[in-house]
C-alpha cells in the first residue's frame, strides 16, 4: 500500500450532484436545453418514453447562512448508528452537501407538470422519470434542472452452474466434532479460517449489514434464517415501494437469490448450517428485478445504498453487477469506463464508502465472456481501499474459470480477494424450512468475505473500514504477490484478527499547525476557488510547511506551495480544482495535505464538473 493509501483509500467519491444556490445556475443559460446528447432520438415525435435522471441545480439553499443551517439540521438528524459509524471512520465533516435532502419544491413542480417520479437520490441530487418527445424537451428547459441524462441499467450476477446445480436437499446432522456447530457448511468457512474467529468470540454481533439483492423469500421461515435479527423498518422493496421483500405466491422465482446470499452471510442453524457472521443484524433491500433488465434498477440500487447509510449500516454486501445491457443499445459499460469513477453504481458505492460503510461486492462471472473482455464489471471496479470485489475459487483454492478478471482500465488489481464460489452450501428458498442447495458463482463468495469483515468490525470497533480492508488483504494467501486473477487471494480470518496495522488512522486537524478550508466545497473545477488558511499557534516554534493535493488513490496531482510560518500567524492559499497546468481535474474526491512541524493535517474537497 502506498504511503497515502491509508488516509485516502476509504473516501472515494465521483459524482455529479450539487450546484450553487438558487438563482446562480451555471452551464447553459435558462431557456437552453440541458438534454444529454444521447437523448436525441427520444425527443423525436412518436418515440417511446425513456427513463431519465433529472439533476437539479442545487438543494434549495438560499445562501451560505441557509446552507449552514441545513447542514446543521442534517447532522442533528443522524441516527446514533449513523453518527457512530462516521465518527469511527473519521468522516470529516460529519455531514456534507450529499446528506441534504432533495429540494421538495423541485420535486413537486415536476409532479405538478405531470412527470411521475419513480426514483430519488439525495447523493446525486436528482430524480428519475419516464418521458419522451416534447415532454422530454420541456424537462431540459426548466430553470431548476441542471441536466437530463439517461438512466443506466442493472444486471444481476448470474449464478454459474458448475457440473450442474444440485436439487434441494436436507442437511443431515453429523456426529463428528467439526460438525457439532457448523454442519455441512464447516468446510466452506474453514477455508477462510472463520471458525477460529468465531471461537475467539466474534460472530458479527452488533454489526449492521445491509444486503442489496433480488428478494428474500422464506427468510422468516427457513431454519437457518428465521432467527436472524431483522428489525421493524429494516426491510424494503425498492421496486414495489413496500416494506416486504418477499413474494411466495405470484413471482417466487424472482425472490430467491437474496435468500441464498443471506444464508451464506448470516445463516445459523446449530449442527446443520452456519454463515460467516451468524450474529450480525441485517437490513434487506430488494433492488433487483429478475424479470427484466430495465434502467430503473440502477435507481433502486442507489436508493438502497442511501437507505443503508441513513439506517447506520456498517457494511453493504451486494451480489449485483453491471456491464452489458442488451435491452438498451448504447448503454453498455465499456472497459474504458471501468476506471473506478465513471459508472453510476461505482460512484454510489464510493459515496457509501466515503460515509464510513465497508462495501463488499461480487467480482462477476464473466471470466469466459469475451464480450466484456473477461473483466470485472461495476461497482467491482471501485478502488480496492474502499470497495472490495470478491472473485471465486474452487474447493482446492484454485480460481474457477468463470470468475471475472482484472485489471481495471487504469491498471489497478481486481478482484481484491477471492473465496469459495463453487458448490457453496446455501439455504434453499422454498416452503420446506429445512431445504438446502448447492450453487456456484461470485454471488456466494462475496457474502462469505462480507461476513468475515463483519466479524472483524465487531472485534475491532475503533477501526475504520480502510483498516479492515488492510487486515484482510495484508494477511491473505497472496498478500506478497497479488495478481489480476485472484487479487490478494484467500483471506485468513484468524490472521486478519491478529493483524497489527501501521497506524490506527490518519491524524486529524489537530496540533499547533492547522489547515482550515472556506469557500465552496463541493467546488466546480475552474470556478470559484476553495480558500485554505494555514495557521500556527502563538506558543509554537516557527515551522515550515508544504501543501499538496492528492487524488483518492494517493497520487499527487497538484503542489500548492511550501514556505515557513511564524508563531501566531497565518498564510492563505487557494485552489480551483485544477492540475499544475491549469486543466480541470476529473470529478471526484481530493485531499489537501498539509505537512509541517512533524505533523500531517488533511481536508477533503469534492470536485464537480
Steps between C-alpha positions, in 0.01 A plus 500: 500500500639841407572749781180698454269208429404454866382859520336519162377153420172498687357824370457486124224691332429589139173677452288743309285635777481834666497844347505860611218669685176581323517779251864432403453217253818413313534330164253579223293814555138470607299416191774288342459124497695296752419165338778247471588444131420129540133597527487641145282214370272503805378854427376410153122482451360156575808382693446259787540648852846451645626501858698813577674660794394859567787666685421817696715812512513505880318381810304816554751682721450877514857598565789408736305553823207290385736229376677494837166458680397219265827319561459543876148358478630203300759431768238519773291252302767229488398180674730394785623208287572727204683754716706232671604341171609832352692601809678165506596542133621856572260649246566874491278693488251266659234602247540672166298619203422143396309441824253780436156392376370587155327837471134408540373789287693371199352152535150642542544717190585193294205306636265794445620511139398137452833324547475188719808485722591136556846535652690754708863546601617759750863402438476587131236772548262363241182308433405245236200536268378359168452743212533538124431748223392850597464402867867402504601825333307700757699338780818642354359852506404514867701757693565275801629214282872473438505194278277226359677174419412134439473267797752217501401135517559221749568129458532235771799278538364189331557187703748281321419126493811290537426140418132582533322647800381245749138457592387619842581259780496478877821527697551207736633555849848348513662377821864602449640775719551737207135471409357560846444867431546552127345199332591461135593870469816441704739451207403816309556703817814317604672595176485860621592399858170647613423240772814617682367856491167377639687307770664828598155638576435699183195409295400846378293586808367855488622560145236629255528339156285614207444249223389635162368223280197369310274382783497294818222241489446284808759685707258493793430128463819319405677339796829673418346846455206546733712598804698769316422839659302703246337790680194703408572742218811310393360341184389678185412405145612795289336352192149474641542780753388287795670370817460131413790337312313173436258364241432130544182494289511701177866511399700290749776435245596869515557495876755221544852627444497731801388219729800290400753781537346588837550146626863504391563806716263484797341155504499297820354161588713324758654169387357549152602831345693818581577819312819701533345760738212324678470771767459806282188713453375534145318746279343346191457713191348365179655700216507245218206380288590167341207525260676753276797727452368853528663836567297536817711240679797733522275747677403232750862408580589860569191540717594184686849627575365834623247313714779289648694815586200668665433196721859476617618194307863411568532284191327447163515158337368486144523228237382718212711628214480716191653475153303395189141612449352325196157654558632853458748550217762762555498474879762228552783567740816469296838402634609862465235591759638261763724760658343501845321830452277492192215251542219639713485189716873524564462860603212411733712226660784750543273750668382228738864428578562871555225492764691230688325191358707198399367383161555141384382393153539202272763535227276338239466177306638624168837325507415335166287777353700652215230765450619673818865408459471248788517796736323598822200729469375787713511570793779242527728749324493742794825562685590196708577709807130586514301229321604135511431294186500126570593230247422128516720199582425129491527272803877467447554875505552524124331776299195370318472578129189721522642743757548844341850634460678831530663739465288813482565727203732716711708198599376424852488140619158336504350294652616600847449168677359158411309231689315178430243551226451142380228271635437722801244369746203739525155520651248415229205745480192281503213403726722224641675670795774238505597501132851585377669520163845536348567781255808661348596858417672807637155581638582259781870564550427868570267453802747253652764774508245765601410290803864464597534877472199540731672281759811719478291814539365355824847401615656836415225754573729803466639403161372686193419287192839573341671309781262204472588485130869535582481210745316274254736571211819510704450151639344327196666215312655718228570810708858517374415443134144603410388448141207579273348152531445460874623834636656469844365146512312304764453687831613344827252608766717424802805671350286806419374500859860509624610765249679804641466801267768760439276765657144505623390797292629809330543799731228759501523877501666525840824642634661842480517502119150485353327506163153653455282525190242759399311575183318253274524131584396326281670725249469506124830464315604837363236687700519684832805363685502338840702706745758348734639652817810360669539620858757445773436536872655797683691274741645275226847535349529621138420228251537418135206361304419332169149480351409247230187355345454123463234303319319211665762245392780690673646662184624858538315716245594854603766670710346809658820630650742493790637756740553591863263649754562699817328427832155656528473570128316355202558448130229485234485292182227408253423221254262485204484125457766497228831328441841664469428596138171667590287222351185407695537168681252219450205506743566323826623528854838660562706553813700810584791394721699737719839371615694693761621512859527122497128463439263440213154654472248430229175635364279355228360693206244368254554615143202508267468547128 
